Amino acid sequence: MESSRSNRSFCLIRKKWVAATPEEAVRQALIGKLIHLGFPKGLIAVEKGIEADRRFDLLCYYRADELKPLLLIECKAHSLNVEAENQLFGYNAKLGAPFVCLANGSETRLLWREQGRTASVPFIPPYAQLIEKLCL
């Protein structure tokens, strides 16, 4: 049985109605935020497969000579715990994004490697700032 639209939300990137789960609400809020922060819609991928049974939530790209991963985001409906962090780093081992992020409805953690250590901030910077940081 197909859900009514009241149980669905429209994804600006996938351009289709999707089930309005708590995790999807986090994902859609982040998509809106990313667009507001200058991330080009055409460079955001949503729920794509990494392996047969693994799918990332959001992956933002940048253009160098070719498309390259910039920011991998794992969305959670509930707490950001060690299991979520392990899932994020496991996905990124395959994707190689220089920036990774864990987010739920109330907390955001952006992480990256800098001078041999892990740095973090509790927000997602604008697209231009991530590109600038990447080029340093």
FITITOR-663400 format. One record per residue: x, z, y of N, C-alpha, C in turn; residue number from 1; residue in one letter. Coordinates in nm, 3 decimals. Layout:
// residues N
+---------+---------+---------+---------+---------+----------+---------+---------+---------+-----+---------+
:  n_east :    n_up : n_north : ca_east :   ca_up : ca_north :  c_east :    c_up : c_north : num : residuo :
+---------+---------+---------+---------+---------+----------+---------+---------+---------+-----+---------+
:       X :       Z :       Y :       X :       Z :        Y :       X :       Z :       Y : NUM :       a :
...
+---------+---------+---------+---------+---------+----------+---------+---------+---------+-----+---------+
***
This chain:
// residues 136
+---------+---------+---------+---------+---------+----------+---------+---------+---------+-----+---------+
:  n_east :    n_up : n_north : ca_east :   ca_up : ca_north :  c_east :    c_up : c_north : num : residuo :
+---------+---------+---------+---------+---------+----------+---------+---------+---------+-----+---------+
:   0.084 :   0.000 :  -0.118 :   0.000 :   0.000 :    0.000 :   0.088 :   0.000 :   0.124 :   1 :       m :
:   0.063 :  -0.088 :   0.217 :   0.142 :  -0.099 :    0.338 :   0.102 :   0.009 :   0.438 :   2 :       e :
:   0.199 :   0.067 :   0.505 :   0.173 :   0.170 :    0.604 :   0.112 :   0.108 :   0.729 :   3 :       s :
:   0.033 :   0.187 :   0.800 :  -0.019 :   0.141 :    0.928 :   0.094 :   0.147 :   1.030 :   4 :       s :
:   0.076 :   0.084 :   1.145 :   0.181 :   0.082 :    1.247 :   0.209 :   0.221 :   1.300 :   5 :       r :
:   0.113 :   0.314 :   1.288 :   0.137 :   0.450 :    1.336 :   0.243 :   0.520 :   1.251 :   6 :       s :
:   0.268 :   0.472 :   1.130 :   0.371 :   0.528 :    1.043 :   0.497 :   0.442 :   1.044 :   7 :       n :
:   0.507 :   0.356 :   1.145 :   0.619 :   0.264 :    1.151 :   0.675 :   0.262 :   1.293 :   8 :       r :
:   0.799 :   0.219 :   1.306 :   0.857 :   0.202 :    1.439 :   0.924 :   0.065 :   1.443 :   9 :       s :
:   0.930 :   0.009 :   1.562 :   0.989 :  -0.124 :    1.576 :   1.137 :  -0.112 :   1.605 :  10 :       f :
:   1.220 :  -0.180 :   1.527 :   1.365 :  -0.179 :    1.546 :   1.405 :  -0.295 :   1.636 :  11 :       c :
:   1.467 :  -0.263 :   1.750 :   1.509 :  -0.365 :    1.846 :   1.619 :  -0.456 :   1.793 :  12 :       l :
:   1.697 :  -0.407 :   1.699 :   1.807 :  -0.487 :    1.644 :   1.758 :  -0.574 :   1.528 :  13 :       i :
:   1.687 :  -0.513 :   1.434 :   1.637 :  -0.589 :    1.318 :   1.515 :  -0.673 :   1.353 :  14 :       r :
:   1.453 :  -0.643 :   1.467 :   1.334 :  -0.714 :    1.516 :   1.221 :  -0.714 :   1.412 :  15 :       k :
:   1.195 :  -0.594 :   1.358 :   1.086 :  -0.580 :    1.262 :   1.040 :  -0.435 :   1.259 :  16 :       k :
:   0.921 :  -0.416 :   1.204 :   0.867 :  -0.282 :    1.187 :   0.930 :  -0.218 :   1.063 :  17 :       w :
:   0.967 :  -0.091 :   1.077 :   1.029 :  -0.016 :    0.966 :   0.958 :   0.118 :   0.952 :  18 :       v :
:   0.970 :   0.180 :   0.836 :   0.908 :   0.310 :    0.811 :   0.961 :   0.413 :   0.911 :  19 :       a :
:   0.872 :   0.488 :   0.969 :   0.907 :   0.587 :    1.071 :   0.945 :   0.721 :   1.007 :  20 :       a :
:   1.056 :   0.722 :   0.938 :   1.107 :   0.845 :    0.876 :   1.181 :   0.927 :   0.983 :  21 :       t :
:   1.205 :   1.055 :   0.957 :   1.283 :   1.135 :    1.054 :   1.422 :   1.075 :   1.081 :  22 :       p :
:   1.490 :   1.025 :   0.978 :   1.620 :   0.962 :    0.999 :   1.608 :   0.834 :   1.081 :  23 :       e :
:   1.502 :   0.759 :   1.058 :   1.480 :   0.636 :    1.136 :   1.457 :   0.668 :   1.282 :  24 :       e :
:   1.390 :   0.778 :   1.312 :   1.368 :   0.820 :    1.451 :   1.503 :   0.846 :   1.519 :  25 :       a :
:   1.595 :   0.910 :   1.447 :   1.730 :   0.934 :    1.500 :   1.800 :   0.800 :   1.523 :  26 :       v :
:   1.792 :   0.711 :   1.425 :   1.857 :   0.580 :    1.434 :   1.804 :   0.500 :   1.553 :  27 :       r :
:   1.672 :   0.497 :   1.569 :   1.614 :   0.419 :    1.679 :   1.647 :   0.479 :   1.815 :  28 :       q :
:   1.650 :   0.612 :   1.824 :   1.690 :   0.676 :    1.950 :   1.835 :   0.640 :   1.984 :  29 :       a :
:   1.921 :   0.639 :   1.882 :   2.061 :   0.602 :    1.905 :   2.076 :   0.456 :   1.945 :  30 :       l :
:   1.998 :   0.369 :   1.885 :   2.003 :   0.227 :    1.923 :   1.968 :   0.214 :   2.071 :  31 :       i :
:   1.863 :   0.281 :   2.115 :   1.826 :   0.277 :    2.256 :   1.938 :   0.330 :   2.345 :  32 :       g :
:   2.000 :   0.438 :   2.302 :   2.110 :   0.497 :    2.377 :   2.229 :   0.402 :   2.383 :  33 :       k :
:   2.263 :   0.340 :   2.269 :   2.376 :   0.246 :    2.264 :   2.353 :   0.129 :   2.361 :  34 :       l :
:   2.233 :   0.075 :   2.361 :   2.202 :  -0.036 :    2.452 :   2.216 :   0.010 :   2.597 :  35 :       i :
:   2.167 :   0.129 :   2.626 :   2.179 :   0.186 :    2.761 :   2.326 :   0.204 :   2.800 :  36 :       h :
:   2.412 :   0.233 :   2.703 :   2.555 :   0.254 :    2.728 :   2.634 :   0.124 :   2.730 :  37 :       l :
:   2.565 :   0.011 :   2.724 :   2.632 :  -0.118 :    2.738 :   2.676 :  -0.184 :   2.609 :  38 :       g :
:   2.639 :  -0.127 :   2.493 :   2.672 :  -0.191 :    2.366 :   2.585 :  -0.316 :   2.352 :  39 :       f :
:   2.646 :  -0.434 :   2.334 :   2.567 :  -0.556 :    2.320 :   2.480 :  -0.553 :   2.194 :  40 :       p :
:   2.352 :  -0.583 :   2.209 :   2.259 :  -0.583 :    2.094 :   2.311 :  -0.670 :   1.981 :  41 :       k :
:   2.368 :  -0.784 :   2.017 :   2.417 :  -0.878 :    1.916 :   2.538 :  -0.829 :   1.838 :  42 :       g :
:   2.597 :  -0.717 :   1.883 :   2.715 :  -0.663 :    1.815 :   2.684 :  -0.530 :   1.745 :  43 :       l :
:   2.555 :  -0.503 :   1.724 :   2.513 :  -0.382 :    1.653 :   2.447 :  -0.424 :   1.522 :  44 :       i :
:   2.496 :  -0.371 :   1.411 :   2.438 :  -0.396 :    1.279 :   2.369 :  -0.268 :   1.232 :  45 :       a :
:   2.254 :  -0.284 :   1.167 :   2.174 :  -0.171 :    1.122 :   2.152 :  -0.178 :   0.972 :  46 :       v :
:   2.181 :  -0.070 :   0.904 :   2.156 :  -0.056 :    0.760 :   2.199 :  -0.177 :   0.677 :  47 :       e :
:   2.326 :  -0.202 :   0.678 :   2.382 :  -0.310 :    0.597 :   2.456 :  -0.250 :   0.478 :  48 :       k :
:   2.458 :  -0.325 :   0.369 :   2.524 :  -0.278 :    0.248 :   2.675 :  -0.282 :   0.257 :  49 :       g :
:   2.737 :  -0.178 :   0.202 :   2.883 :  -0.173 :    0.190 :   2.920 :  -0.205 :   0.046 :  50 :       i :
:   2.849 :  -0.141 :  -0.044 :   2.862 :  -0.165 :   -0.188 :   2.720 :  -0.177 :  -0.241 :  51 :       e :
:   2.706 :  -0.196 :  -0.370 :   2.574 :  -0.217 :   -0.431 :   2.473 :  -0.109 :  -0.393 :  52 :       a :
:   2.517 :   0.016 :  -0.388 :   2.422 :   0.125 :   -0.363 :   2.452 :   0.205 :  -0.237 :  53 :       d :
:   2.532 :   0.151 :  -0.147 :   2.568 :   0.224 :   -0.025 :   2.541 :   0.138 :   0.097 :  54 :       r :
:   2.476 :   0.201 :   0.199 :   2.442 :   0.131 :    0.322 :   2.478 :   0.219 :   0.441 :  55 :       r :
:   2.545 :   0.162 :   0.540 :   2.572 :   0.239 :    0.661 :   2.449 :   0.236 :   0.751 :  56 :       f :
:   2.440 :   0.330 :   0.845 :   2.328 :   0.335 :    0.939 :   2.348 :   0.238 :   1.054 :  57 :       d :
:   2.455 :   0.256 :   1.131 :   2.483 :   0.170 :    1.246 :   2.631 :   0.138 :   1.251 :  58 :       l :
:   2.661 :   0.012 :   1.279 :   2.800 :  -0.030 :    1.299 :   2.804 :  -0.120 :   1.420 :  59 :       l :
:   2.882 :  -0.079 :   1.520 :   2.899 :  -0.158 :    1.641 :   3.032 :  -0.231 :   1.631 :  60 :       c :
:   3.031 :  -0.356 :   1.672 :   3.150 :  -0.441 :    1.666 :   3.203 :  -0.470 :   1.806 :  61 :       y :
:   3.323 :  -0.524 :   1.812 :   3.378 :  -0.581 :    1.934 :   3.443 :  -0.712 :   1.895 :  62 :       y :
:   3.464 :  -0.797 :   1.995 :   3.527 :  -0.926 :    1.970 :   3.673 :  -0.920 :   2.013 :  63 :       r :
:   3.761 :  -0.949 :   1.920 :   3.903 :  -0.970 :    1.952 :   3.921 :  -1.119 :   1.924 :  64 :       a :
:   4.008 :  -1.154 :   1.833 :   4.015 :  -1.292 :    1.788 :   3.896 :  -1.320 :   1.697 :  65 :       d :
:   3.843 :  -1.213 :   1.638 :   3.727 :  -1.220 :    1.549 :   3.647 :  -1.091 :   1.567 :  66 :       e :
:   3.530 :  -1.084 :   1.505 :   3.452 :  -0.960 :    1.511 :   3.523 :  -0.851 :   1.433 :  67 :       l :
:   3.534 :  -0.734 :   1.496 :   3.598 :  -0.620 :    1.430 :   3.512 :  -0.497 :   1.449 :  68 :       k :
:   3.509 :  -0.407 :   1.349 :   3.433 :  -0.282 :    1.363 :   3.491 :  -0.197 :   1.476 :  69 :       p :
:   3.402 :  -0.138 :   1.555 :   3.442 :  -0.051 :    1.665 :   3.396 :   0.092 :   1.642 :  70 :       l :
:   3.267 :   0.108 :   1.611 :   3.208 :   0.240 :    1.601 :   3.110 :   0.243 :   1.484 :  71 :       l :
:   3.135 :   0.331 :   1.388 :   3.046 :   0.352 :    1.275 :   2.968 :   0.480 :   1.300 :  72 :       l :
:   2.836 :   0.474 :   1.287 :   2.752 :   0.592 :    1.312 :   2.670 :   0.624 :   1.188 :  73 :       i :
:   2.674 :   0.749 :   1.147 :   2.591 :   0.799 :    1.037 :   2.483 :   0.888 :   1.099 :  74 :       e :
:   2.358 :   0.853 :   1.075 :   2.244 :   0.927 :    1.129 :   2.188 :   1.023 :   1.024 :  75 :       c :
:   2.155 :   1.140 :   1.066 :   2.095 :   1.240 :    0.977 :   1.972 :   1.299 :   1.043 :  76 :       k :
:   1.870 :   1.325 :   0.963 :   1.749 :   1.386 :    1.015 :   1.770 :   1.535 :   1.038 :  77 :       a :
:   1.864 :   1.595 :   0.964 :   1.884 :   1.739 :    0.970 :   2.027 :   1.772 :   1.012 :  78 :       h :
:   2.084 :   1.875 :   0.956 :   2.214 :   1.923 :    1.001 :   2.328 :   1.827 :   0.969 :  79 :       s :
:   2.430 :   1.836 :   1.053 :   2.553 :   1.759 :    1.033 :   2.649 :   1.849 :   0.958 :  80 :       l :
:   2.660 :   1.826 :   0.828 :   2.740 :   1.915 :    0.744 :   2.859 :   1.840 :   0.683 :  81 :       n :
:   2.933 :   1.909 :   0.600 :   3.052 :   1.851 :    0.536 :   3.014 :   1.731 :   0.450 :  82 :       v :
:   2.902 :   1.737 :   0.382 :   2.857 :   1.625 :    0.299 :   2.834 :   1.500 :   0.384 :  83 :       e :
:   2.772 :   1.517 :   0.500 :   2.749 :   1.404 :    0.591 :   2.882 :   1.349 :   0.641 :  84 :       a :
:   2.974 :   1.438 :   0.673 :   3.106 :   1.397 :    0.719 :   3.180 :   1.319 :   0.610 :  85 :       e :
:   3.174 :   1.367 :   0.487 :   3.237 :   1.296 :    0.375 :   3.176 :   1.158 :   0.354 :  86 :       n :
:   3.044 :   1.149 :   0.368 :   2.976 :   1.020 :    0.356 :   3.026 :   0.924 :   0.464 :  87 :       q :
:   3.034 :   0.972 :   0.588 :   3.081 :   0.890 :    0.699 :   3.223 :   0.840 :   0.675 :  88 :       l :
:   3.313 :   0.930 :   0.636 :   3.452 :   0.891 :    0.615 :   3.467 :   0.801 :   0.492 :  89 :       f :
:   3.381 :   0.820 :   0.392 :   3.381 :   0.731 :    0.276 :   3.343 :   0.590 :   0.315 :  90 :       g :
:   3.238 :   0.576 :   0.397 :   3.197 :   0.444 :    0.446 :   3.309 :   0.381 :   0.528 :  91 :       y :
:   3.370 :   0.464 :   0.614 :   3.471 :   0.408 :    0.703 :   3.599 :   0.369 :   0.630 :  92 :       n :
:   3.623 :   0.426 :   0.514 :   3.738 :   0.384 :    0.434 :   3.724 :   0.236 :   0.397 :  93 :       a :
:   3.600 :   0.190 :   0.382 :   3.575 :   0.048 :    0.352 :   3.569 :  -0.038 :   0.478 :  94 :       k :
:   3.522 :   0.020 :   0.591 :   3.495 :  -0.059 :    0.711 :   3.608 :  -0.059 :   0.814 :  95 :       l :
:   3.678 :   0.053 :   0.828 :   3.792 :   0.060 :    0.918 :   3.760 :   0.064 :   1.066 :  96 :       g :
:   3.651 :   0.127 :   1.106 :   3.620 :   0.141 :    1.248 :   3.712 :   0.246 :   1.311 :  97 :       a :
:   3.767 :   0.220 :   1.430 :   3.855 :   0.318 :    1.493 :   3.781 :   0.443 :   1.543 :  98 :       p :
:   3.650 :   0.431 :   1.565 :   3.567 :   0.543 :    1.609 :   3.455 :   0.564 :   1.509 :  99 :       f :
:   3.426 :   0.689 :   1.476 :   3.315 :   0.722 :    1.388 :   3.231 :   0.831 :   1.454 : 100 :       v :
:   3.104 :   0.836 :   1.415 :   3.013 :   0.929 :    1.481 :   2.910 :   0.981 :   1.381 : 101 :       c :
:   2.883 :   1.111 :   1.389 :   2.773 :   1.173 :    1.317 :   2.670 :   1.214 :   1.421 : 102 :       l :
:   2.543 :   1.188 :   1.392 :   2.440 :   1.224 :    1.490 :   2.310 :   1.262 :   1.421 : 103 :       a :
:   2.241 :   1.359 :   1.479 :   2.104 :   1.390 :    1.440 :   2.023 :   1.397 :   1.570 : 104 :       n :
:   1.906 :   1.452 :   1.566 :   1.823 :   1.455 :    1.686 :   1.876 :   1.543 :   1.798 : 105 :       g :
:   1.965 :   1.636 :   1.767 :   2.011 :   1.729 :    1.870 :   2.162 :   1.738 :   1.887 : 106 :       s :
:   2.237 :   1.676 :   1.799 :   2.384 :   1.687 :    1.804 :   2.449 :   1.552 :   1.777 : 107 :       e :
:   2.558 :   1.526 :   1.850 :   2.636 :   1.405 :    1.832 :   2.783 :   1.444 :   1.827 : 108 :       t :
:   2.857 :   1.387 :   1.731 :   3.001 :   1.412 :    1.720 :   3.073 :   1.279 :   1.705 : 109 :       r :
:   3.148 :   1.238 :   1.806 :   3.229 :   1.117 :    1.799 :   3.371 :   1.159 :   1.765 : 110 :       l :
:   3.432 :   1.093 :   1.666 :   3.567 :   1.128 :    1.621 :   3.655 :   1.005 :   1.618 : 111 :       l :
:   3.785 :   1.026 :   1.641 :   3.884 :   0.919 :    1.631 :   4.021 :   0.982 :   1.613 : 112 :       w :
:   4.115 :   0.900 :   1.568 :   4.254 :   0.947 :    1.550 :   4.331 :   0.917 :   1.679 : 113 :       r :
:   4.408 :   1.017 :   1.723 :   4.486 :   1.000 :    1.845 :   4.614 :   1.081 :   1.832 : 114 :       e :
:   4.726 :   1.015 :   1.842 :   4.857 :   1.080 :    1.832 :   4.868 :   1.167 :   1.707 : 115 :       q :
:   4.823 :   1.114 :   1.594 :   4.837 :   1.181 :    1.466 :   4.738 :   1.293 :   1.439 : 116 :       g :
:   4.639 :   1.310 :   1.525 :   4.539 :   1.414 :    1.501 :   4.399 :   1.358 :   1.524 : 117 :       r :
:   4.300 :   1.432 :   1.477 :   4.161 :   1.390 :    1.498 :   4.112 :   1.448 :   1.629 : 118 :       t :
:   4.063 :   1.363 :   1.716 :   4.004 :   1.405 :    1.843 :   3.854 :   1.387 :   1.834 : 119 :       a :
:   3.780 :   1.461 :   1.916 :   3.634 :   1.445 :    1.913 :   3.573 :   1.483 :   2.047 : 120 :       s :
:   3.455 :   1.429 :   2.071 :   3.372 :   1.465 :    2.185 :   3.228 :   1.474 :   2.137 : 121 :       v :
:   3.144 :   1.553 :   2.205 :   3.004 :   1.569 :    2.162 :   2.908 :   1.467 :   2.223 : 122 :       p :
:   2.952 :   1.342 :   2.238 :   2.868 :   1.237 :    2.295 :   2.927 :   1.101 :   2.260 : 123 :       f :
:   2.850 :   0.996 :   2.285 :   2.900 :   0.860 :    2.267 :   2.931 :   0.804 :   2.405 : 124 :       i :
:   3.056 :   0.767 :   2.430 :   3.091 :   0.708 :    2.560 :   3.036 :   0.566 :   2.574 : 125 :       p :
:   3.032 :   0.513 :   2.695 :   2.990 :   0.374 :    2.713 :   3.081 :   0.277 :   2.635 : 126 :       p :
:   3.025 :   0.164 :   2.601 :   3.096 :   0.059 :    2.527 :   3.229 :   0.025 :   2.594 : 127 :       y :
:   3.227 :   0.004 :   2.725 :   3.348 :  -0.035 :    2.798 :   3.458 :   0.071 :   2.784 : 128 :       a :
:   3.422 :   0.198 :   2.781 :   3.522 :   0.303 :    2.766 :   3.585 :   0.302 :   2.627 : 129 :       q :
:   3.503 :   0.277 :   2.523 :   3.559 :   0.268 :    2.388 :   3.654 :   0.150 :   2.377 : 130 :       l :
:   3.615 :   0.037 :   2.434 :   3.702 :  -0.082 :    2.432 :   3.833 :  -0.051 :   2.505 : 131 :       i :
:   3.823 :   0.015 :   2.621 :   3.942 :   0.051 :    2.698 :   4.033 :   0.144 :   2.617 : 132 :       e :
:   3.975 :   0.244 :   2.554 :   4.051 :   0.340 :    2.473 :   4.119 :   0.268 :   2.356 : 133 :       k :
:   4.049 :   0.171 :   2.300 :   4.102 :   0.093 :    2.189 :   4.226 :   0.014 :   2.230 : 134 :       l :
:   4.225 :  -0.034 :   2.352 :   4.335 :  -0.119 :    2.400 :   4.455 :  -0.041 :   2.453 : 135 :       c :
:   4.444 :   0.092 :   2.461 :   4.558 :   0.172 :    2.510 :   4.670 :   0.178 :   2.410 : 136 :       l :
+---------+---------+---------+---------+---------+----------+---------+---------+---------+-----+---------+
***
